[in-house]
């Protein structure tokens, strides 16, 4: 059984020793082209930082380094191995940030949906219990996005007796495969939204014969001002005749 984040060291190891080829097997170049076209950010002229290149650079920096400049320099050689048309000299950090800003939210959503589809096509049997039921676990956690004005405005800073925190904070709620650790659906929202509220949206991602595991906190009245009808709404949600909600003792 896998936990969220448990495969990160393995992904870093594969990236460092085998480059991007294994990852490109999951997301070939045509998937980026489709996502860019559907997301309205398809390049209108020839340029080195096409959406695929930008995404691979972002992935390397996020997985292996904490420094944008260092990460770009190291990642450029790996990306050139699969995109030989790129120049030997790495682009500047400014150019990378500008190219990253051109990728629309719709692009990322489309790319995520296509990655999920490809993953399930390749690993569906590993996600199933008794050959028919996807076993999913739902839970939430609090995460700190970068401390930049736009994210502070959206997420806000949590307050305590000493005042507002220095860092913005959001709530991440996800549905993950118990057997593989793959995240099948998630939402990252402001703390003003409770886990109950977010889960009600994620439940729409369930399919017939899914088995969803939730801890008892999702079925009880929270003391943080949550809607007292939230647990009842979860149980009454139109999940279909074969979708099951199961409470755990965690």
SVG drawing of the C-alpha trace seen along z (x, -y; Angstrom):
<svg xmlns="http://www.w3.org/2000/svg" viewBox="-30 -41 56 52">
<polyline fill="none" stroke="black" stroke-width="0.4" points="0.0,0.0 1.3,-3.4 1.0,-6.7 0.8,-10.2 4.3,-11.4 5.9,-8.0 6.9,-7.7 8.6,-11.0 12.1,-9.7 11.7,-6.9 10.6,-9.5 13.7,-11.6 15.9,-8.5 14.5,-7.5 14.9,-11.1 18.5,-11.4 19.6,-8.0 17.4,-7.5 16.4,-11.0 13.0,-12.0 12.5,-9.0 10.5,-6.9 8.3,-10.0 7.8,-10.7 6.5,-7.2 3.6,-8.3 3.2,-11.8 4.4,-11.8 4.8,-15.0 1.4,-14.8 -0.3,-15.0 1.2,-18.4 0.2,-19.6 -3.4,-18.6 -3.4,-20.2 -1.9,-23.4 -4.4,-23.5 -7.4,-22.9 -6.1,-25.3 -5.7,-28.1 -1.9,-28.5 -0.6,-26.7 2.6,-28.6 1.9,-30.9 5.6,-31.0 8.6,-28.8 10.3,-29.2 12.4,-26.9 10.2,-27.1 7.2,-25.2 4.7,-23.9 6.3,-20.4 9.8,-21.9 8.4,-24.2 6.5,-21.4 9.6,-19.1 11.7,-21.9 9.2,-22.6 9.0,-19.0 12.8,-18.7 13.1,-21.8 10.2,-20.7 11.5,-17.2 15.2,-17.7 16.2,-21.2 15.2,-24.2 16.9,-26.8 15.3,-27.9 18.6,-28.9 20.4,-25.7 17.5,-23.6 17.1,-25.1 20.8,-24.6 20.7,-21.0 17.4,-20.2 18.3,-21.8 20.7,-18.9 18.0,-16.3 15.4,-18.1 17.8,-18.5 18.2,-14.7 14.5,-14.4 14.3,-17.7 17.6,-17.9 16.5,-21.1 17.1,-23.1 20.3,-25.2 23.1,-24.1 22.8,-27.3 20.1,-27.2 17.5,-29.9 17.4,-32.6 15.2,-32.3 13.3,-35.4 12.5,-33.7 11.4,-30.5 9.1,-32.4 7.5,-34.3 6.9,-31.0 5.5,-29.4 3.0,-32.3 1.7,-31.6 0.3,-28.2 -3.3,-28.5 -5.2,-26.8 -7.2,-25.0 -3.9,-23.6 -3.0,-22.1 -6.4,-20.6 -6.4,-19.0 -2.9,-17.7 -3.9,-16.3 -7.0,-14.6 -5.0,-13.0 -2.3,-11.8 -5.0,-10.2 -6.6,-8.5 -3.2,-7.1 -2.3,-6.0 -5.6,-4.1 -5.2,-2.5 -1.8,-1.1 -2.4,-0.4 -6.1,0.2 -5.8,3.8 -3.4,2.7 -6.0,0.2 -8.8,2.7 -10.0,4.9 -11.5,8.2 -11.1,7.1 -13.9,4.6 -13.7,2.0 -11.4,-1.0 -10.4,-1.4 -10.0,-5.1 -9.1,-7.0 -10.2,-10.6 -8.5,-13.0 -7.3,-16.6 -4.3,-18.4 -3.0,-22.0 -0.2,-23.1 1.8,-26.3 2.0,-27.8 4.8,-30.3 4.6,-33.6 3.8,-35.8 1.1,-38.6 -1.3,-36.8 -1.3,-33.6 -1.6,-35.5 -4.7,-37.3 -6.3,-34.0 -5.5,-31.8 -5.0,-34.3 -2.8,-33.9 -4.2,-32.0 -4.6,-33.9 -4.0,-33.0 -3.6,-34.8 -0.4,-36.4 -1.8,-37.7 -1.6,-36.6 0.9,-34.0 3.8,-35.1 3.0,-32.3 -0.2,-31.8 -1.9,-28.5 -4.4,-26.4 -6.4,-23.2 -5.6,-20.3 -8.3,-17.5 -7.7,-14.5 -9.0,-11.1 -6.2,-8.6 -5.9,-5.0 -5.2,-2.9 -3.2,-0.3 -1.0,-2.5 -1.0,-6.0 -2.1,-7.6 -4.2,-10.8 -7.4,-10.5 -8.9,-13.9 -8.0,-16.8 -8.8,-20.4 -6.6,-23.0 -8.7,-25.8 -8.6,-28.6 -8.9,-27.7 -12.4,-29.3 -13.7,-26.2 -14.0,-23.1 -13.0,-19.6 -16.7,-18.7 -17.4,-21.3 -14.5,-20.3 -15.3,-16.6 -18.8,-17.2 -17.3,-18.4 -14.8,-15.5 -17.6,-12.9 -18.7,-13.8 -15.5,-12.1 -16.6,-8.7 -17.7,-5.9 -20.1,-3.0 -18.5,-0.2 -16.0,-2.6 -15.1,-1.9 -14.3,-5.2 -12.6,-5.1 -13.0,-8.2 -12.0,-8.8 -14.8,-9.5 -14.1,-13.3 -16.0,-13.5 -19.1,-12.1 -19.2,-14.2 -20.0,-17.8 -16.8,-19.8 -16.1,-22.5 -14.7,-24.9 -18.0,-26.2 -18.7,-23.6 -22.3,-23.2 -24.0,-20.7 -25.7,-19.2 -22.5,-18.5 -22.3,-14.8 -25.9,-14.3 -25.2,-15.9 -22.4,-13.5 -24.5,-10.5 -27.3,-11.9 -25.1,-12.8 -26.2,-11.2 -23.4,-8.6 -25.3,-5.9 -26.5,-2.5 -23.1,-0.8 -20.9,-3.5 -20.0,-2.8 -18.8,-5.1 -17.0,-3.4 -16.0,-4.9 -12.6,-4.0 -11.5,-4.4 -8.5,-6.6"/>
</svg>
